[in-house]
Amino acid sequence: MNSLAEKRFAYTILVGPAVVVYASVILFPILFSFTLGFTRWSGFGTPEWIGIQNYTRMLADPAFRIGLRNNMLIVGVSVFGQIPFGFLLAYIIYRKMVGAHSFFETVIFLPITVSAIVVAKLWNQIFSPAGVITQLMRIVRDDPRYVFAVFENRDLAIFPILGVIFWYYTGIYMVIFLANLHKISPDVIEASIMDGAKEHQILFRVILPQMTNIVFTTAVFAIAGSLKSFDLIFAMTGGGPARYTEVIAIYMYFNTFRYYNYGYGSAVSMMIVVLSLGLITMLLGVSRRFERRYS
């Protein structure tokens, strides 16, 4: 009995501080935000309970729907763009299909090592009316008055951002996939080659089935990261023009810290959590079906 009690005490001493820290920085803020989402509160005085009014207002707000649309576009670029392209690049490097593959890997990974704010400002200058693209287009079109003003077009402004996001984050997925590709035994590939397998057969029938778990894991991270996108977009456009490049996180920021509506901002933050959980749950369902089919 004494030995069992001593073990329990030891576990409590070891795990207890971590549980306290986790509850303080994760669980409490989530519960507090959830409760605050049903109130009207400016940060001063006593919060006023208003039920689901924040949520009904949010769903009826065109600015929120624009932010939701932009976030879904980013999710699409991340899951169906960055992950497949990152995997393809990793496979090319792994199979040494290009010369100087170490240099190739470094160049692709390099953008993610730079601050998102610096990257945003750099691309903002490139896309600006007086930027590099404008100067090149003036030469190509032989028109010194031509102005490339994509960020002034509310229907097109989100697409340069999607391109920058694709370029900026693809490298991290490439590195993740490359690290896991190196865990696959070379003997498996050599045996496939000896059996007469072509390159595409090696990729889809040998490599990809062994990478299924990491592909779905990176997709989970991609969804979560896409729904909380903020810094790069905020630094590039600030949500403009006319809020047409806003994402939900920027929408939450404006309502919370610019308009001092902490209750409404908390409701928006909970909506981000709900969307993340919903999409990730759907992804896990697809993952299970995939595993049952190919196991």
N, C-alpha and C positions, 0 to 999 in steps of 0.2 A: 504493500500500500504506500509505504513511504517513497519507494522508488517511482511509482506511478505519479504520486503527487509532485515529486521533484521534477519529473519529465514535463508535467503540465505547467508547472511554474516556469521551467526553462523555456517552454514554447511561448508562454505568455510574455516573458521578458524579451524574447527575440522578435516575436510577431507583433506584440502590442504597440510599440512605437510606430511601426509601419501602418497599422490599422488606423491609429489616431491621425497620422499625417494624411492618409488617403481620405478618411472621413472629413477632415478639415478642408482640404483643397479640392476634393472632387464631389463627394456626396452632399455636403452642406451647401455649396454654391448651386448645385443642381436643384435641390429641394427648395432653396430660397428663391431661385429664379422661377421655378414652377409655381410657387405660391404667389410671388410678386406679379406673375403674368395675369392674375385675375384681379388686379387692383389698378387704381389710378394714383400715381405717386410721382412727384417732381423731384424727389430727393430730400425734401424738407417736410416736416410735419408728419402726420399719421397717414399711412396708405389708406385709400378709400376702396372698399370692396365693390367691384362692378361686374363680377361674374365673367361671362365669356365675351363681353363687349370688345375687348382688345382683339380677340380672334376673329370675330365677325367683321370688325373694321379692317383688319389685316387682309382677309380674303377678298374684301370688296375694293381694296385700294389698287388702282392700276399700277402704281409704282412697285408694289410688292409683286404683282404678277410679272412685271418686266424683269425684276430681280430673279424671280423663280425661273423664268424662261432662260435668262443668261446663265444661271447656275446649271440648268439642265444641259445647255450647250457645252459648258465646261466639263460636266460629267461625261458627255458623249465624246469630246475630244480626248479626255484622259483615258477612258476605258477602251474606246474603239480606235484611238489614234496613238497615244503615247505608249500604251502597253504592247500592242502588236509591233509597232515600229521599234520600240526598245528591245523587244525579244528578237526581232529580225537582226538588228545591229549586233546584239550579243552573240547570236548564232554565227554571224559572219566573222566576228572576231574569234570566237571559240574554234571555228573550223579553219581559221587562218586563210580566209578567202581574199584578204587584202594584204598588201605589203605594209610593213611598218605598223602592224596592228596595235602595238602599244601606244604609238603616237595617235593613231586613229581613235583609240579608246579615250585618251586624255583630252583630245579636242572636243569630243562629244560630251564628255562629263564636265568640262570646264565651266559652262554657263551656271550650273547649280552652285558652284563655289563662290559666285559673286552675289552680293546682297541684292535682294529683289528690288529694293528702292533704286539702287544704281542701275540695274537692268531696265527698270521702268523708265527712268529719266533718259537713258541712252536711246531706247526705242521711241520714246516720245519725241526726241529731237529728230530722229530719222523720219518719223511719220508727220512731223510738223509741216505747215505750209511753206516754210523756208528751209526744209530739211533736205537730206540727200536724195530722197525719192523725187521730190519736186525738181531738183537740179538735173537729175538723170532724165526725167520725162521731158524736160524742156529741150534737152539735146536730142532725144529720140524723136520728139514731135516737131522739132524745129520751131518751137513756139515759146519765146521768152516770157510770155505772160501767163503760161500755164501754171496752175497752183494745185497741188495734191492736198486736198483738205478733207481727208477721210473722217477725221474726228469731228467735223462739222456736219456730217451726214448721219442722222440718228439711226437710219436703217443699216448702215454699213460699219458704224464705229466699233461694234463688238468684234468684228472679224479680225482686225489686226491684233486685238487682245488675245483672241483664241490662238492666233499664230504664234505670238510671243510665249504664251503658256505652253504650247506644244513644244517649241524650241527649248524653253527653259528647263522643263522637268523631264524630258525624254531620257536624258543622260542618267538620272538616278535609277530609272527602271532598267536601263541597259546594264548598269553595274550590278543590280540585284540579280538579274537573270544570269549574267555572266558568272557571278560567284556560285550560283546553283548549278550551272552547266558544268563547272569544273568538278562538281561532286559526282558526276556520272562517270562510271568506269570507262576508260578508253577501249577496253576489251569488248564492250557491248557494240560499239561503233565499228571496230575492226571486224567483228564477227558478221555484222550486217553487210559490210562491204564485201567480205569473202563470199557471202551468200548471194551477191549480185544486186544488192539494194542500191537504187539511185539516190541522189542527194535529197530530192524531195521526199522519198520514202523514208530515209533516215530521219528527216526533220519531223514528219507527221506521224510516223509509226513507231519510231524508237525514242526520239528526244521528247517530243511534246507530251506523250502520255506520262512520262516521268516528271514533267514540270507542271502538271495540272494544279497541284496544291499551291505552288508558289504563284502561279498565274492568278488564281482566285484570291489569294492573299493580297497580292499587289492591287487587284481590282478593289478590294475593300478599302485599302489605304487611299486609292485614287478617288473613290466616291467621297470618303470622309474629308479628304483634302480639298476636293472641288467645291463642296458645299460650304466650306469655311474660307474660301478664297477672299482675300481682302487687300493685303499690302501692295501687291504688284498692280492691281487694277486701280486702287485708290491713288497710287502715285502717278499712274499714266494719265488718267482722265478725271479722277475725282468723282466718277459716276456720270459725267456729262457725255455728250450734250443732252440737255433736258432730261437728265437722269436715265438715259437710254443704255448706258453701260453699267448701271448699278447692279450689284449682286445683293443677295439677302444680307450678307454681313455688313456691307456699306449702308444698306437701308436701316439695319439695326443700329449702327453707329450714329447715323444722323438723328434718328428718333430718340436715342438715349442721351447722347452727349451734346447735340446741338439744340434739340427741342426740349430737353430735360423731362422726357416722359419715360421714366425708368420702368414703370409697369408695362407699357407697350413694348419697350425694348426687350424686356424679359420674355414676353409672349413670343416675340420674333425669334429669340434665341432658342426657345423650346420648340418652335416650329422647325428650326434647323436640325435639332436633335431628332425629332419625329421623322423628318425626311431622310436623315442619315440611316436611322434604324430601319425604316421601310425599305429603302433601296438595298441596304446590306442584307436584310432578310430575304428579299427577292433573289439576290445574288447567291446566297447560301442555298436556296432552293434549287436554283439552276446547277450549282456545284454538286449537290447530292444526286440529281438526276444524271448528270454527266458521269459521276463516279459509278452509279449503278449500271449505266449503259456500257461503259468501257472497262469495268473491273473484271 
